[in-house]
Amino acid sequence: APSTTSTPSARPRSLADLAHLAADDDIDSRDSVDPELFPIFADEAQDLLPELQARMQTWLERPADRSAAAACMRSLHTFKGGARLAGAMRIGEMTHRLETAVERLMAGDAVQAADIEPLVWRVDAVETAFAQLRGVFQAAQADSAALPLPEAVLPSVPAEASAPESPQPEPASLAGTGPSID
């Protein structure tokens, strides 16, 4: 009986293409997340990632449709720009590499669904990386709200400008010299 489970059917054009498709673990970029811009990017990503998934699925179903590929490129380009602007450099690089892979397929002749399938998996990897970074960012934000700022980021205040001194209690040795209350 034929199997009803789907097996990967991607046919890389060469071993170099296969290595390139899976090479996101060699990204040297370091994230430098901007705490003001990342939440904006995260909000946009909530819309862009499902849109990209849907567009990739449409292209997978209609591999010869160049407009489907172009729609994927628009979503990728927008997502990549937002990631880089927010300082999510690793995700930006992953998306850039995915964008380049889509461009290569578009430049070729007859694109098959098997050519697109590994790109769909890479969109999944980008989505996973985004979810992980968002989680780390949210945890860092929660931790920073509960912790005092390190002295290095606090403005220095000269001793003369500090809060006025409150009256100090008399030392215990002088306690017996004043009036007594019996």
Summary of the structure (lengths in Angstrom):
residues: 182
radius of gyration: 28.7
end to end distance: 103.3
largest distance: 105.1
contacts: 424
relative contact order: 0.13
helix: 66%
strand: 0%
